Amino acid sequence: MNYKKVLGEVYQQVNKLEDKGTLASYIPELAHVDANNFGVHISTVTGFHYGLGSFQKKFSIQSVAKVFSLCLAYKMLGENIWTRLGVEPSGTGFNSLVQLEKDKGIPRNPFLNAGALVISDILISNLEHPKEELLSFIKSLSKNKDIQYSATIAASEKSVGYRNVALCNFIKSFGNIENEPSVVLDFYFDLCSLEVSCEQLSEMVLFLANNGKTLEDNNEILTKSQSKRINALLQTCGFYDESGEFAFKVGLPGKSGVGGGIIAIHPKQYAIAVWSPKLNEKGNSYRGMRFLEEFTTLSERSIF
Ligand code: GLU
């Protein structure tokens, strides 16, 4: 497969389209991003790396970071984490409160804000220095270790994070948050504030295309079975209530964030990251979704 050629063609094609989305503005800092940014980077299990556009520029990965906190918790505690949250798609928005009451504070899946708050709580309870240890786990996945939390973005989200405050307190009322909600929320806002480039991101999730092991040094991040399960969750729950649409149009496990980033995995082949900040009405990158749809169509490579 000539990925360079296919990526180049699709990039040009999507770049010509009208970018119909809008910038996420509910986190004030995200509204200041240059909407013209459009980056793509692929990393394959055969060691091929290729990027286009703003693929080396760092951006706020927001919910894409939930993949890393989940993997760390899963690595540390194994199947025990599933007593605290489910593995079912929700069909509701990323910050929805409605299902939680019926489900007695057990979030449907780890990629909803509710689920990521429970994973944050698990990490806080099990790590001595949660913020630092999460960052060093994340850095260990990338060749380029220049990755940081953004204090500005975290503070911006915190200043308006009423919905997440409500979610965390609601879950706590059911006994499914062990720590102080304010501590869990600060950790969660820091997690979402991570700034990473497409180049770094595609390298960082490549282990999910490589049976749970890093390509560089064959280091086992997750077991083969755990890696398969994370991909299954990405496929069914990675795009909130647009997960079905993403499976339908793109056909790859993936995860989006309101910063406009998307990662997608083709198990045993590649990991790809796309960034374009304008979002569709479901909160997923408009051009990112279009790009991946055209890419799997033209390359004739999806998991289906
Ligand atoms: N930090 C964001 C929030 O909690 C993450 C949402 C997302 O990227 O989907 O609202």
Residues whose N, C-alpha, C, O or C-beta is under 5 A from the ligand:
A	BS01	LIG	Q62 S63 F94 N113 C192 S256 G257 V258 G259
